Amino acid sequence: MDTKIKWGIVGPGKIATDFTEDLKLVPDAEVAGVASRNLERAQQFADKFNIPNVFGSYDELFNSDTVDIVYVATPHNFHKDLAIQAIESGKHVLCEKPLGVSRAEVDEIVAAAKANQVFMMEGLWSRFNPSVQKAKQLVDDGTIGEVGYLHADFAFYALDRGLDSRLLNPDLASGSLLDIGIYPIFLAYLILGMPKEIMAKSNFHQNGTELQTSMLFHYENAQAILYSGLTSDSKMEAEISGSKCEIFIHPRWHEADGCSLVKDGNTQQFDLPRQGNGFVHEIEEVHQCLKDNKLQSDLWSHQNSLDIAELLDTIREKCGITFPFEG
C-alpha cells in the first residue's frame, strides 16, 4: 500500500461531507474517489473536495483501481449490498452504522469480509471518541468500583422532516432506533456487555416509522436505562454510576469533548476535545489496522457489530419495529 491510503466515498450526503472534511485532516489519507447513483451529485461533491475520480454508479468505483478503501454512507437499507459488493471487489470497507438493518445482514457482511480477506469495520465513531475511551478506561481500571447503573439517551425533534426523508421513510429503514438508538445501546454494551434481559416499548408515526423507544437492559448486578426519540430533544448526558463514584460524559455524549468524575461531591474534569468533526479518531484507527494488516479492529470488532445487531433485533422484535422491504 502506498504511503497515502486512498479513500472512496459512497453516498455523498451530509454524513459523508463531515467525514470527508475529517479525512482532509489526516496526513496519510487521500480522498481519491466518490460515487453516487446521480453523477451530477457525485461531481458536486468532488468539486467541493477536489476529488479526482468521479463515478455515476457504485460498481464503477468498486471495480476501479483508484481507491484502497470505501466509506459507505448511504441510508441503512443499502449498507449490506454495497458493503458486500465493495468487499467482493477486493476493497476494504468502513460502513456507517448500523452495519446492517438486522443480525442476518451483518452476518452476511462479516462472512464476505472473511472470505475475501479484506478489512471491514462498522463506522461506530463514538467508540473512538476520547471521552468515551476515557470513561471505558476509568471503568476498566476499577476507579468507579462496580457499575450498578448506566443512563444514556439520544433524541432530537425530527417530525418537521419530510416523510420521504431518511428518518421518516420506512422504505429507508427509518426511525430513531437504528439511527440514534444504536448509540445508547452501544454504550451499555461497551460498559456492561450483553444484558440478561431486555424490556422495551416504542411509539410510532402513522406511516409505521418508530418515533421513540425506551429500553431497560437488565444485568445480574446492574441496569441500564436507555432512550432514543425523534419527537423532542433530550439532555444527552451519559451517566455511568459505580459503587465508588460516577462518570458523566458531557452532552452531547456521543460526540463529547470531555467527561467528569464525581466522588463525594468533588468533580474532576477531563477535557478531551475531538479532532475535526470527530471522525478523525475513527479514521486513524482504520489506518493503523490497514498498516498492521489487520482485517478487523480490536476496539470495534466483527463480533462487536454482530452483538449490537443482535441487541437491535431483540428490541425491534419486542417493540414490533418492521420495514416494508423485509417481507
C-alpha positions in Angstrom: 0.0 0.0 0.0 1.2 3.5 -0.9 2.2 5.8 2.0 -1.2 7.5 1.4 -4.4 5.5 1.9 -6.8 6.2 -0.9 -10.5 6.6 0.2 -13.6 6.3 -1.9 -16.8 7.9 -0.7 -20.1 6.0 -1.4 -23.2 8.1 -1.0 -22.2 11.9 -0.9 -24.6 13.2 1.7 -24.3 15.1 5.0 -22.5 12.4 7.0 -20.1 11.8 4.1 -19.4 15.6 4.0 -18.5 15.7 7.7 -16.4 12.5 7.3 -14.6 13.8 4.2 -13.8 17.1 5.9 -12.1 15.0 8.6 -10.2 12.8 6.0 -8.6 16.0 4.9 -7.2 16.5 8.4 -5.4 13.1 8.4 -2.0 13.4 6.7 -1.8 9.9 5.3 -5.4 10.0 3.9 -6.2 10.8 0.3 -9.8 11.3 -0.9 -9.4 9.7 -4.3 -12.9 8.9 -5.5 -16.6 9.5 -5.0 -19.6 7.6 -6.3 -23.4 8.3 -6.4 -26.3 6.9 -8.4 -26.5 10.5 -9.5 -23.4 11.6 -11.4 -24.2 15.3 -11.0 -24.4 14.9 -7.2 -21.1 13.0 -7.2 -19.5 15.7 -9.3 -20.7 18.5 -7.0 -19.2 16.6 -4.0 -15.9 16.1 -6.0 -15.7 19.8 -6.9 -16.2 20.7 -3.2 -13.4 18.4 -2.0 -11.2 18.4 -5.1 -11.6 14.6 -5.7 -10.1 13.4 -8.9 -12.2 10.3 -9.7 -16.0 10.7 -10.0 -18.4 7.8 -10.7 -22.1 7.7 -11.6 -22.5 4.2 -10.2 -21.2 2.4 -7.2 -20.0 -0.6 -9.2 -17.7 1.7 -11.3 -15.9 2.9 -8.1 -15.7 -0.6 -6.6 -14.2 -2.0 -9.8 -11.7 0.8 -10.3 -8.2 0.7 -9.0 -8.4 4.3 -7.8 -9.1 3.5 -4.1 -8.0 1.2 -1.3 -11.0 1.5 1.0 -14.5 2.8 0.7 -16.7 4.6 3.2 -20.3 3.6 2.8 -22.6 6.5 3.9 -25.9 5.7 2.2 -29.2 5.1 4.1 -29.2 2.0 6.2 -31.1 -0.3 3.9 -28.4 -0.1 1.2 -25.5 -0.9 3.6 -25.4 -4.7 3.2 -25.5 -4.9 -0.6 -23.0 -2.1 -1.1 -20.6 -3.3 1.6 -20.6 -6.8 0.1 -20.2 -5.5 -3.5 -17.2 -3.5 -2.4 -15.7 -6.4 -0.4 -16.1 -8.8 -3.3 -14.3 -6.2 -5.5 -11.3 -6.5 -3.1 -11.9 -3.1 -1.4 -11.5 -2.6 2.3 -14.7 -1.2 3.9 -15.7 1.2 6.6 -19.5 1.2 6.7 -21.5 3.8 8.6 -23.6 2.4 11.5 -25.7 0.4 11.7 -23.7 -2.1 9.6 -27.0 -3.8 8.6 -30.6 -3.5 9.5 -30.6 -7.0 11.1 -28.2 -9.5 12.6 -28.7 -11.7 9.4 -27.4 -8.8 7.2 -24.4 -8.2 9.5 -23.7 -12.0 9.4 -23.5 -11.8 5.6 -21.2 -8.8 5.5 -18.8 -10.3 8.1 -18.8 -13.6 6.2 -18.0 -11.8 2.9 -15.1 -9.8 4.6 -13.6 -13.0 6.0 -13.9 -14.9 2.7 -12.3 -12.1 0.7 -9.7 -11.3 3.4 -10.3 -7.5 3.4 -10.6 -5.1 6.3 -14.1 -4.3 7.4 -15.4 -2.2 10.2 -18.7 -0.6 11.2 -18.4 3.1 11.5 -19.4 3.5 15.1 -17.3 6.6 15.6 -18.2 7.1 19.3 -16.2 4.1 20.2 -13.1 6.1 19.3 -14.2 9.4 20.9 -11.5 10.3 23.5 -14.2 10.9 26.2 -15.8 7.5 25.7 -12.3 6.0 25.7 -11.6 7.7 29.0 -14.8 6.6 30.6 -14.1 3.0 29.5 -10.6 3.2 31.0 -12.0 4.5 34.3 -14.4 1.6 34.5 -11.9 -1.0 33.4 -9.3 0.1 36.0 -11.8 0.0 38.8 -11.8 3.7 39.5 -15.6 3.9 39.9 -16.0 0.4 41.5 -18.7 -2.0 40.4 -21.0 -0.4 37.8 -24.6 -0.6 39.0 -26.4 1.9 36.8 -26.0 3.4 33.4 -28.1 6.0 31.7 -27.8 7.2 28.1 -30.2 8.9 25.7 -30.2 10.4 22.2 -33.1 12.5 20.9 -33.9 15.4 18.7 -37.1 16.8 17.1 -37.4 15.5 13.5 -41.1 15.5 12.8 -40.7 18.5 10.6 -38.5 16.5 8.2 -40.3 15.3 5.0 -41.9 11.8 5.1 -39.5 10.9 2.3 -36.5 11.7 4.5 -34.1 9.0 5.8 -35.5 9.4 9.3 -39.2 9.1 8.4 -39.4 6.9 5.3 -39.9 3.3 6.3 -38.5 2.2 2.9 -35.2 3.6 4.1 -35.2 1.8 7.4 -36.5 4.9 9.2 -37.0 5.6 12.9 -34.9 6.6 15.9 -33.7 3.1 16.9 -31.3 2.2 14.1 -30.2 5.8 13.5 -29.6 7.1 17.0 -30.8 4.5 19.5 -27.7 2.5 18.5 -25.6 5.0 20.5 -27.1 4.4 24.0 -27.3 0.7 23.2 -23.6 0.7 22.2 -22.6 2.5 25.5 -24.5 0.0 27.7 -22.9 -2.9 25.7 -19.4 -1.3 25.9 -19.5 -0.8 29.7 -21.7 -3.7 30.8 -21.7 -6.3 27.9 -24.7 -8.3 26.7 -27.7 -8.0 29.0 -29.5 -10.9 30.6 -32.9 -9.5 29.7 -34.3 -6.5 27.7 -37.5 -4.6 28.2 -38.5 -2.1 25.5 -41.5 0.0 24.3 -41.9 2.2 21.2 -44.3 4.8 19.8 -44.9 5.0 16.1 -45.8 7.5 13.4 -49.0 6.9 11.4 -46.8 5.7 8.5 -45.2 3.0 10.6 -42.0 4.7 11.5 -40.8 4.1 15.1 -40.5 7.5 16.7 -39.4 6.9 20.3 -38.1 3.9 22.2 -37.4 3.4 25.9 -35.2 0.4 26.8 -34.2 -1.2 30.1 -31.2 -3.6 29.9 -31.1 -5.9 32.9 -27.8 -7.4 34.1 -27.0 -9.6 37.1 -25.9 -6.7 39.2 -26.7 -3.6 37.1 -29.4 -1.9 35.0 -29.1 0.4 32.0 -31.9 2.9 31.2 -31.7 3.9 27.5 -33.8 6.1 25.2 -33.9 7.3 21.7 -36.5 9.6 20.1 -37.4 11.9 17.2 -40.3 13.8 19.0 -38.3 16.1 21.2 -34.8 17.0 22.4 -33.1 15.4 25.4 -30.2 16.3 27.6 -27.8 13.7 26.1 -25.5 13.4 29.0 -24.4 9.9 29.7 -24.1 8.7 33.3 -22.1 5.6 34.5 -22.6 5.1 38.2 -20.4 2.8 40.3 -20.1 1.7 43.9 -17.3 4.3 44.4 -18.2 7.3 42.2 -19.8 8.4 38.9 -18.7 9.3 35.4 -20.6 11.9 33.4 -19.9 12.1 29.7 -20.7 15.6 28.7 -23.6 16.5 26.3 -23.9 15.5 23.5 -22.2 12.5 24.9 -21.8 10.5 21.7 -19.5 13.3 20.3 -18.3 14.7 23.7 -15.3 16.9 24.2 -14.9 15.9 27.9 -16.1 13.9 30.8 -16.2 14.3 34.6 -15.6 12.0 37.6 -17.8 12.9 40.6 -16.9 11.5 44.0 -18.2 12.7 47.4 -19.4 16.0 45.9 -16.0 16.7 44.2 -15.7 16.9 40.5 -12.6 16.0 38.4 -12.9 17.3 34.8 -11.2 15.7 31.8 -11.1 18.0 28.8 -10.7 15.8 25.8 -11.6 17.8 22.6 -12.4 16.0 19.4 -10.3 16.5 16.3 -12.3 17.9 13.4 -15.9 16.8 13.3 -15.0 13.8 15.5 -14.3 11.2 12.7 -10.5 11.7 12.8 -10.1 9.2 15.7 -12.0 6.5 13.8 -10.1 7.2 10.6 -6.8 6.9 12.5 -7.9 3.5 13.9 -8.7 2.3 10.4 -5.4 3.4 9.1 -3.5 1.7 11.9 -5.4 -1.5 11.2 -4.6 -1.4 7.5 -0.9 -0.7 8.2 -0.8 -3.6 10.6 -2.5 -5.8 8.0 -5.5 -6.4 10.4 -8.8 -7.5 9.0 -10.8 -6.0 11.9 -10.3 -3.6 14.7 -9.6 -4.7 18.3 -11.6 -1.7 19.6 -14.7 -2.4 17.4 -14.5 -6.0 16.1 -16.8 -8.0 13.8 -18.2 -9.7 17.0 -19.0 -6.3 18.5 -21.0 -5.4 15.4 -22.8 -8.8 15.5 -23.7 -8.3 19.2 -25.1 -4.8 18.5 -27.1 -6.1 15.6 -28.5 -8.9 17.9 -29.5 -6.3 20.5 -31.2 -4.2 17.9 -33.1 -7.2 16.6 -34.3 -8.1 20.1 -35.6 -4.6 20.7 -37.2 -4.5 17.3 -39.0 -7.8 17.9 -40.2 -6.7 21.4 -41.5 -3.3 20.0 -42.8 -4.5 16.7 -40.5 -2.4 14.6 -40.5 -3.7 10.9 -39.7 -2.3 7.5 -41.6 -2.9 4.2 -38.6 -4.3 2.4 -38.2 -7.1 4.9 -41.2 -9.0 3.5 
